[in-house]
Amino acid sequence: MEKIVKTSIESIVEQALQDGYLTPAMEAEVGRICDSAFELSVEEYMALDRLMGALLTGEVVAVPRKQFINVMEELVLSEAVARVAEIEANSNKVLDLGDIAAYALNRLPPLYATTEQGANYQRDRALADLQHLIAQQVKEAIDRNLDRPEFFPDRSSFGSVNKDSVLSQLSNLLQAYAPDFEEKV
């Protein structure tokens, strides 16, 4: 029988005090507990008070959320969109762009960057050294997608309800990867 461990505010605070830092995951869990609780106990309030004091004195440091991107996602999506659009335009096949991109990404090295300059460097490096490998992995992903029997026709992708075309799939993927992006008119 699987043992379910319930994370408490007190245990998170103890861990933060012991480690000297509060990770984004720890912060999110405290937020989740606070949001879902009807009322916090005195012990939970005391633990939060201890955490706040430790953060104010520097005894505990909040680890900031780092902004970064995996440039490989952009390159694989670009390649996959072009190939899938070509296939769908010339046949009655409808392919799952998300499955294709995930399959290819799982077989390619990640190329993370934290700045625009770093992203440009990674992009240029990938186009020079890895373009053939990207195309090969996307082709293999498409081949597998075309040959895949429909075991679970009612399965649904993350955050989707209808994926009838490449454009709607791409729109959903871009929304998932860049939710704060606003189209410039």
Disulfide bonds with the S-S distance in Angstrom:
none
